[in-house]
Amino acid sequence: MRTVAVALAVALSLWAACATAAIPDVASFLDRAESVRLTDHPRFARMLAQIHREAPVLTEAQRWRLRYLDGWESAFRGDYPAAERRLKDVADHSGDVNLAAKAGALLLSVQVLNQRYEEAYRGAAAMIARLPRVTRPDARQYVLHNLSQVLDLAGQPDLALKYARMMRDPLPAGESPCDSLALEIAALENLGKLHSSSPELARTIQACLAAGNLVIADTARLIQVDRLLAEHRPRDALELDDRMAAAIRGTGYYPHLLAIQLQRAQAYLALGNDPAAEKAAMKVVAMSTPGDNSIHLADAYHVLYEIGKKRGRGMQALDYYERYVTQNTRYLNDVSARALAYQRVQQSLLAQKMQYEALARQNQVLRLQEALTEDAARTTRLYALFLLAAMTLLVLWLVRVKRLQLRFRELARRDGLTGILNHQHFMRAAQDAVAEQQRSGGSVALALIDLDHFKLINDTHGHVTGDQALRHIVSVVQGWLRPGDLFGRLGGEEFGLLLSGCGEGECVALAEHVRESIAGTPLRLDGEPIVVTASIGMAFAARIGFDLPRLFHHADAALYAAKRAGRDRVTTELTDDDLPGRSVRDPRPA
């Protein structure tokens, strides 16, 4: 059956390729592709593939623009080395000032993601110098956006605020101020100039809702909740979280899901509701991934430490405090690395500037030796004062920027559509969990979940609805997860669930709850329910050993047994005919 399905898919893809119309106007095609890269990324990817497949005749300017779009797509997919090569090539050799500016601006963000901070900050300084020559409104907006974002991460919120406001001076026709206002409130928060009733927050929320940008609107509202908590108004913070919880669950944006749980934990702790605070904090810990440097995880451990201390659980409180210190140190180390890199670049630029000035006055050295000596001494004193002021600012800044979150690194671990672990990081975490349970004499069960007839949903309602269904089902499954359970997307409509520390009966019961919840919680589309069912195959280390590939093999065979038995069921027991007929699928990513 699988061979037939693969053959059919290949035939359909070949038919689609042949049926695609040729590109009559390359310039218009590139315009359309760039315009949908954020609003309809799958379509953008298909258009890029089409232009590469058909290889129409391109002018030199069109070839450089296509290379820029290829670099953008590489950065979006997380292939940062390829993105950097392409973007640097466009920035250095295209000869188009505006296109080079857009490529250079995106290159800054890619270098920050690669933790190459000094290169990014040197590039930012060069970009600022070239900004007056950038004439196209869209290119200028793109440069200003990236400058504001990179400088805010470098601990320069004053400069970040300046460039955010320049995006509205003036605002290009037809553009929403949402992006600029969001960058502005991020800088104001780092400057300590934002409170819960700040008009800047209200303007940002209103503008982003009007533009349909729910993610940025939710970001502003989460900042407002943070301010309410800082103002010791936990009840108001909880009320605002309650009002926007449904919207955040609807977007499924992982950093927001993490932030709202932490805020609830902090609010409940302030109100003395320790059980609710502990439950919310544990959800933050469960949602986080190994090696996560998020400040939200550090703050969750601090909440758990405070609860353990209040309840007299000395050893537990000490354990949570140690985790808090470790997590907080990771976060602050990265913040410090960014700040120090920025200061080194500024000192280097200052030294270069001084060198140029000295060369310009070389012909006057003999006549003005005494004055120059005095100026050098004054410069040395000023430089020492500058270094002292810079270090003082750095210490103060490290305290203020504690609230920043490391979103780019998290994107590498999460599935872009659903926000849960992607294939690679699920398998890595599962391998570690299986080894740990083997060492501690615990138990492990692997469940593979495959949605039944999911292609029918895509064919009937479209892929956008299919994506909504996947996010909806992930949220349903997450409601049954325990702390320590691992949940990831293995590909398409197939998911993996690793259950640790539970007996076989308990694990099967949990899988049945998951299956029943998926079938009993349909997605609502225009008031009409879309019912999805799932088949689940399970394998237990107690039966076959603590070996992840073997667990994966047996669970996969059980899954297909469930499919053959009529779907919408959990299968754990296999007949002799089920297993030998299945080939082992290597769970490791290629």
Order of alpha helices (4+ residues) and beta strands (2+ residues): alpha-alpha-alpha-alpha-alpha-alpha-alpha-alpha-alpha-alpha-alpha-alpha-alpha-alpha-alpha-alpha-alpha-alpha-alpha-alpha-beta-alpha-alpha-beta-beta-alpha-beta-beta-beta-alpha-alpha-beta
